[in-house]
């Protein structure tokens, strides 16, 4: 997508020095900003969600399911 933006020249020059490319620099900055906002959202959930999961039981179920899939796969060869 093409767009026109008013950006701080000094900041853009510094970003370009680090990344060596203007478009790549902007993409990197945008993706980092999105990543940080998502992390902030996850941090905001801290202590608000309680998951009562038994990871050992879940792992055991997954291993059994995996064994069953492998058994079925071998049977179709």
Helices and strands as residue ranges (DSSP letters): H 9-19, H 22-44, H 55-75
